[in-house]
């Protein structure tokens, strides 16, 4: 069983965070397949809009098949994911 110390949050903008180790992909929303993915998730009640009313600039896909929309660029989120902010443990190590 995972403890609270294993929880790593990734800031996806505007005060919103996602559990980092649940993320499968961070993609750009501009292609037709991504637009279909977004619509399919909406119909399945698996879409989470974290854009705070701004334009969708990244789509985050989780291991639970949830699709999360973010107002930050995919590159920005990916950089945050790969830096110490997302990879260090919450215990301060």
KOLVEX-599665 format. One record per residue: residue number from 0; x, y, z of N, C-alpha, C in turn. Coordinates in pm, 1 decimal. Atoms other than C-alpha are relative to their C-alpha. Layout:
<recs>
<NUM, <X, Y, Z>, <X, Y, Z>, <X, Y, Z>>,
...
</recs>
This chain:
<recs>
<0, <83.8, -118.5, 0.0>, <0.0, 0.0, 0.0>, <87.7, 124.1, 0.0>>,
<1, <-76.7, -123.8, 8.5>, <129.9, 343.4, -91.3>, <-32.4, 91.6, 116.7>>,
<2, <19.4, -99.4, -104.2>, <182.3, 598.2, 180.8>, <-1.4, 139.0, -59.7>>,
<3, <3.6, -138.5, 45.5>, <150.6, 974.4, 157.4>, <136.3, 46.2, -49.3>>,
<4, <-134.1, -39.6, 41.2>, <528.8, 995.6, 110.8>, <27.8, -34.3, -146.6>>,
<5, <-19.3, 37.4, 138.9>, <500.2, 830.8, -232.6>, <-71.4, 93.6, -96.2>>,
<6, <80.5, -88.3, 81.3>, <266.0, 1102.5, -359.7>, <83.9, 115.7, -53.5>>,
<7, <-72.8, -107.4, 65.4>, <432.5, 1335.1, -612.1>, <-97.5, 74.4, -89.1>>,
<8, <94.6, -79.2, 76.8>, <221.5, 1616.5, -751.8>, <71.5, 80.7, -107.2>>,
<9, <-51.6, -78.1, 110.7>, <281.3, 1788.1, -1084.3>, <-93.6, 117.9, -21.7>>,
<10, <78.3, -120.4, 22.1>, <163.6, 2147.1, -1120.9>, <-31.6, 11.2, -148.3>>,
<11, <40.6, -10.6, 140.2>, <-37.4, 2172.7, -1443.6>, <-57.5, 138.0, -30.5>>,
<12, <38.5, -137.5, 24.6>, <-111.4, 2541.5, -1406.8>, <-123.9, 44.4, 73.2>>,
<13, <115.3, -66.8, -59.0>, <-350.8, 2781.7, -1239.2>, <-47.6, -65.6, 129.0>>,
<14, <31.5, 58.9, -129.9>, <-335.2, 2610.3, -901.4>, <-46.9, -144.1, -5.0>>,
<15, <43.3, 139.0, 15.9>, <-411.7, 2262.7, -1036.3>, <120.3, -93.3, -3.0>>,
<16, <-106.9, 99.1, -4.7>, <-201.4, 1951.3, -977.5>, <-54.9, -137.8, -33.7>>,
<17, <32.9, 138.5, 35.0>, <-198.0, 1588.9, -1093.2>, <103.7, -89.0, 66.8>>,
<18, <-95.4, 95.1, -55.4>, <-38.9, 1285.8, -929.6>, <93.1, -42.7, -114.3>>,
<19, <-96.7, 15.8, 108.3>, <278.6, 1257.6, -1137.8>, <13.9, -144.2, -48.1>>,
<20, <-22.5, 137.8, 43.7>, <314.6, 879.1, -1138.2>, <-124.5, -66.2, -59.7>>,
<21, <119.9, 51.3, 67.5>, <-37.3, 834.5, -1283.4>, <-4.9, 43.9, -146.5>>,
<22, <0.5, -55.2, 135.1>, <48.9, 1022.7, -1605.4>, <60.7, -99.6, -98.2>>,
<23, <-48.6, 85.0, 108.3>, <88.1, 816.5, -1922.7>, <58.7, 86.0, -111.2>>,
<24, <-45.2, -83.3, 110.7>, <122.5, 1096.1, -2179.7>, <-40.9, 145.0, 20.2>>,
<25, <29.5, -142.7, 5.0>, <133.3, 1473.2, -2221.3>, <10.9, 37.6, -147.2>>,
<26, <3.3, -21.0, 143.9>, <29.7, 1570.5, -2574.1>, <-59.4, 135.4, -36.7>>,
<27, <56.6, -122.0, 54.9>, <-58.2, 1870.1, -2787.5>, <-142.1, -27.7, -48.1>>,
<28, <140.0, 25.3, 34.1>, <-432.6, 1910.7, -2851.7>, <-37.4, 28.6, -145.4>>,
<29, <33.7, -51.6, 132.7>, <-407.8, 2027.1, -3214.2>, <-37.3, -104.6, -104.2>>,
<30, <28.6, 100.6, 102.9>, <-433.8, 1696.8, -3404.8>, <-143.1, -53.2, 10.6>>,
<31, <135.6, 55.3, 2.9>, <-761.3, 1537.5, -3507.7>, <-17.6, -117.4, 96.9>>,
<32, <17.7, 108.5, -97.1>, <-698.9, 1218.2, -3302.0>, <-12.2, 50.5, 144.6>>,
<33, <9.0, -53.8, -135.5>, <-647.8, 1427.8, -2988.0>, <-135.5, 67.6, 22.7>>,
<34, <133.5, -60.3, -11.4>, <-970.7, 1617.3, -3056.5>, <-105.3, -109.2, 19.7>>,
<35, <92.3, 113.8, -18.8>, <-1150.7, 1281.6, -3088.0>, <14.8, -59.2, 139.3>>,
<36, <-25.1, 51.2, -134.4>, <-986.6, 1159.3, -2767.8>, <-70.4, 86.6, 104.2>>,
<37, <63.9, -94.9, -92.0>, <-1109.5, 1470.5, -2588.1>, <-152.0, -17.7, -0.3>>,
<38, <144.7, 16.2, 10.2>, <-1465.4, 1424.1, -2716.4>, <-44.6, -135.6, 56.6>>,
<39, <32.8, 132.2, -55.2>, <-1467.6, 1051.0, -2631.5>, <4.4, 1.9, 152.8>>,
<40, <-11.6, -10.6, -145.8>, <-1351.4, 1131.1, -2276.4>, <-117.1, 79.4, 57.8>>,
<41, <114.9, -78.7, -46.4>, <-1625.3, 1393.2, -2243.0>, <-125.2, -86.3, 6.6>>,
<42, <118.7, 86.4, 3.9>, <-1891.2, 1140.1, -2343.2>, <5.1, -109.2, 106.2>>,
<43, <-15.5, 104.7, -100.8>, <-1749.8, 882.5, -2098.6>, <12.8, 57.3, 141.6>>,
<44, <-15.5, -69.0, -129.1>, <-1740.3, 1139.4, -1813.4>, <138.8, -21.0, 59.4>>,
<45, <-139.3, 16.9, -42.6>, <-1359.6, 1101.1, -1795.7>, <83.1, 124.4, -32.8>>,
<46, <-70.1, -122.7, 37.7>, <-1272.3, 1457.9, -1901.8>, <5.3, 94.5, 119.5>>,
<47, <-19.6, -97.8, -106.2>, <-1127.9, 1700.0, -1646.0>, <57.7, 125.6, -62.9>>,
<48, <-43.4, -126.5, 59.0>, <-1101.1, 2060.5, -1759.4>, <67.7, 84.1, 107.2>>,
<49, <-77.9, -79.6, -95.6>, <-822.6, 2235.2, -1565.5>, <57.4, 123.8, -67.7>>,
<50, <-49.5, -115.9, 74.0>, <-784.2, 2523.1, -1812.1>, <-37.1, 132.6, 64.8>>,
<51, <49.2, -121.0, -66.8>, <-963.3, 2775.0, -1588.2>, <-51.4, 101.3, -102.7>>,
<52, <61.2, -84.9, 101.3>, <-1144.4, 2910.8, -1894.2>, <93.6, 44.9, -110.5>>,
<53, <-97.3, -37.4, 102.3>, <-831.0, 2949.6, -2103.5>, <2.6, -104.4, -111.0>>,
<54, <-13.0, 91.3, 113.3>, <-741.1, 2785.5, -2433.3>, <75.2, -126.5, 43.0>>,
<55, <-68.8, 126.0, -28.6>, <-643.4, 2417.1, -2408.9>, <129.8, -5.5, -78.5>>,
<56, <-131.0, 4.9, 64.1>, <-270.6, 2393.3, -2479.1>, <70.0, -134.6, 20.3>>,
<57, <-57.2, 133.4, -21.5>, <-198.6, 2041.7, -2348.5>, <-110.1, -93.8, 47.5>>,
<58, <89.9, 105.6, -45.6>, <-383.5, 1716.0, -2291.7>, <84.9, -101.4, 75.0>>,
<59, <-70.9, 96.9, -83.9>, <-270.8, 1485.5, -2011.1>, <-87.1, -125.0, 8.7>>,
<60, <71.0, 127.2, -4.0>, <-369.0, 1119.3, -2028.0>, <52.5, -79.5, 119.2>>,
<61, <-39.8, 72.9, -120.1>, <-367.7, 915.6, -1706.5>, <-23.3, -150.1, -17.3>>,
<62, <14.8, 145.0, 4.9>, <-352.1, 544.2, -1634.5>, <-142.1, -47.9, 30.2>>,
<63, <140.0, 34.1, -25.5>, <-718.6, 552.0, -1531.7>, <-89.8, 42.8, -116.9>>,
<64, <69.1, -45.7, 120.6>, <-814.1, 675.4, -1882.4>, <-68.5, 135.0, 16.4>>,
<65, <48.8, -137.0, -10.4>, <-894.9, 1022.5, -1753.8>, <81.6, 87.4, -93.6>>,
<66, <-63.9, -95.1, 89.1>, <-815.2, 1304.0, -1993.2>, <-10.5, 136.4, 66.6>>,
<67, <-5.2, -126.6, -71.3>, <-706.1, 1629.3, -1830.5>, <46.3, 108.1, -96.0>>,
<68, <-34.8, -112.4, 85.5>, <-701.1, 1958.4, -2019.3>, <73.4, 105.2, 81.9>>,
<69, <-77.2, -102.5, -69.0>, <-442.4, 2219.4, -1923.7>, <18.6, 121.2, -91.0>>,
<70, <-25.1, -123.4, 72.9>, <-389.5, 2581.1, -2027.0>, <147.3, 27.0, -21.3>>,
<71, <-144.3, -14.6, 21.4>, <-10.8, 2535.6, -2018.0>, <43.3, -81.0, -121.4>>,
<72, <-55.6, 74.0, 113.1>, <198.1, 2421.2, -2314.8>, <44.2, -139.3, 45.2>>,
<73, <-42.8, 136.9, -29.4>, <273.8, 2047.7, -2328.8>, <148.1, -3.4, 36.1>>,
<74, <-143.8, -4.3, -27.1>, <646.5, 2130.3, -2332.9>, <28.9, 49.4, 141.6>>,
<75, <-17.2, -54.2, -134.9>, <615.8, 2331.5, -2010.8>, <-32.0, -106.1, 104.8>>,
<76, <39.1, 104.0, -95.3>, <435.2, 2049.9, -1831.0>, <102.4, -113.2, -2.0>>,
<77, <-99.7, 107.0, 10.6>, <682.9, 1791.3, -1962.5>, <129.5, 39.7, 69.3>>,
<78, <-121.4, -46.9, -67.2>, <972.3, 2004.1, -1838.2>, <-17.2, -6.2, 151.3>>,
<79, <26.8, 8.5, -143.5>, <812.9, 2028.8, -1493.9>, <1.3, -145.4, 46.4>>,
<80, <5.1, 142.8, -31.6>, <758.1, 1652.9, -1499.8>, <140.1, -58.4, 14.6>>,
<81, <-134.2, 57.6, 0.5>, <1124.6, 1583.0, -1569.2>, <97.8, 68.7, 94.3>>,
<82, <-89.2, -69.7, -92.5>, <1274.1, 1834.9, -1322.3>, <-19.8, -48.2, 143.1>>,
<83, <6.2, 40.2, -141.3>, <1327.0, 1799.2, -948.2>, <-135.9, 21.9, 62.3>>,
<84, <129.5, -28.9, -60.0>, <987.0, 1948.9, -871.7>, <-94.2, -118.0, -5.9>>,
<85, <87.8, 115.4, 12.8>, <811.8, 1636.2, -997.2>, <67.7, -128.0, 45.0>>,
<86, <-67.5, 126.0, -29.2>, <1080.1, 1380.3, -919.8>, <46.8, -14.6, 144.1>>,
<87, <-43.5, 18.4, -137.7>, <1182.6, 1455.4, -562.7>, <-117.5, -33.0, 90.6>>,
<88, <105.9, 44.5, -90.7>, <986.0, 1305.2, -278.3>, <-48.2, 116.9, 85.0>>,
<89, <59.6, -106.0, -79.9>, <753.8, 1519.2, -69.5>, <61.3, 9.4, 138.7>>,
<90, <-61.8, -1.5, -132.3>, <958.7, 1432.9, 236.7>, <113.8, 99.1, 8.8>>,
<91, <-102.9, -101.4, -2.9>, <1212.9, 1698.3, 136.7>, <138.9, -51.7, -27.8>>,
<92, <-130.6, 58.3, 29.9>, <1495.4, 1465.1, 33.2>, <54.0, 54.5, -129.2>>,
</recs>
